[in-house]
Amino acid sequence: MKSILNQQQIQLTIKRLANQIIEDHTDLYQTVLIGIQPRGIYFSDRVVAEISAEIGSATINYGKLDITFYRDDLRTGIHVPNKTSIDFSIEGKKVILIDDVLYTGRTIRASLDALMDFGRPEKVELVVLIDRRYSRQLPIQPDYIGKSIDSIVSQKVKVLWQERDGKDEVVLLDE
């Protein structure tokens, strides 16, 4: 097991990503942020909290998207659906999808399919904490990257969150 990011590095990375989003999206009224269920929510909650802290009282449209029934790997096991919570229109808006790890790109593809059920956005961008850049199966690239890593297929990236795992850390596991 190798540590990729510790608690302090995760906090700094979230702050940097939040500031990059604010810099690129000065009019947050036309921008919506959507976390991908289940594990991307821990990351997206923190990114949205950091953006809120930076800009003050402005309202941020923030939703959570469940992609369970849009996945192409439903045959590989039991998937427990989560709750989608998008109570605003994404029609003509800039959508920022947020997930913890970008690996093959299949989760993002499923997210894009699910998102289209809520309208047609003007643009979709992707924020990831960890980009496993050499393992893509689909032509999907993030717009905002916390950290890019090179890993082999037999390795697994695990993101630990205080709320779920009792500590914040990103580790690389050899299987």
Residue pairs with C-beta under 8 A, 6 or more apart in sequence:
1 171
1 172
1 173
1 174
2 171
2 172
3 169
3 170
3 171
3 172
4 130
4 147
4 149
4 157
4 170
4 171
4 172
5 13
5 129
5 130
5 146
5 147
5 169
5 170
6 168
6 169
7 167
7 168
7 169
10 129
10 168
10 169
10 170
11 168
13 129
13 146
13 147
14 43
14 46
14 47
14 50
14 129
14 146
15 50
16 146
17 47
17 50
17 127
17 144
17 146
18 47
18 50
18 51
18 54
19 54
20 144
21 33
21 47
21 51
21 96
21 127
21 144
22 28
22 51
22 54
22 55
25 31
25 94
25 96
28 51
28 55
28 58
28 60
28 61
30 93
30 94
30 122
31 61
31 93
31 94
31 95
31 96
32 61
32 62
32 63
32 88
32 90
32 93
32 94
32 95
32 96
32 121
33 44
33 47
33 48
33 51
33 60
33 61
33 62
33 63
33 95
33 96
33 98
34 44
34 62
34 63
34 64
34 65
34 86
34 90
34 95
34 96
34 97
34 98
34 111
34 115
35 41
35 43
35 44
35 45
35 48
35 62
35 63
35 64
35 65
35 98
35 99
36 44
36 64
36 65
36 67
36 97
36 98
36 99
36 107
36 108
36 111
37 64
37 65
37 66
37 67
37 68
37 82
37 83
37 84
38 82
39 99
39 100
39 101
39 159
40 98
40 99
40 100
41 64
42 100
42 159
42 161
42 163
42 164
43 98
43 99
43 100
43 129
43 159
43 161
44 62
44 64
44 98
44 99
47 98
47 127
48 60
48 62
51 60
52 58
52 60
61 88
61 93
63 84
63 85
63 86
63 87
63 88
64 82
64 83
64 84
64 85
64 86
65 84
65 86
65 97
65 111
65 114
65 115
66 81
66 82
66 83
66 84
66 114
67 107
67 110
67 111
67 113
67 114
68 74
68 79
68 80
68 81
68 82
69 81
70 110
70 111
70 113
70 114
71 79
71 106
71 107
71 110
72 106
72 109
72 110
73 106
84 114
86 118
89 118
89 119
90 115
90 118
90 119
90 120
90 121
91 119
91 120
91 121
92 119
92 120
92 121
92 122
93 121
93 122
94 121
94 122
94 123
94 124
94 125
95 115
95 121
95 123
95 124
95 125
96 124
96 125
96 126
96 127
97 108
97 111
97 112
97 115
97 124
97 125
97 126
97 127
98 126
98 127
98 128
99 107
99 108
99 111
99 126
99 127
99 128
99 129
100 128
100 129
100 130
100 159
101 128
101 129
101 130
101 131
101 132
101 157
101 159
102 108
102 126
102 128
102 130
102 131
102 132
102 136
102 140
102 142
103 132
103 135
103 136
103 157
104 135
104 136
104 137
104 138
105 136
105 137
105 138
105 139
105 140
106 137
106 138
108 126
108 138
108 140
109 138
109 140
112 124
115 121
115 124
125 143
125 144
126 140
126 141
126 142
126 143
126 144
127 142
127 143
127 144
128 142
128 144
128 145
128 146
129 146
129 147
129 159
129 170
130 146
130 147
130 148
130 149
130 157
130 159
130 170
131 142
131 145
131 146
131 147
131 148
131 149
132 149
132 151
132 157
133 148
133 149
133 150
134 150
134 151
135 151
135 153
147 170
149 157
149 172
151 157
151 172
154 174
154 175
155 172
155 173
155 174
155 175
156 172
156 173
156 175
157 170
157 171
157 172
157 173
158 170
158 171
158 172
158 173
159 169
159 170
160 166
160 167
160 168
160 169
160 170
160 171
161 168
162 168
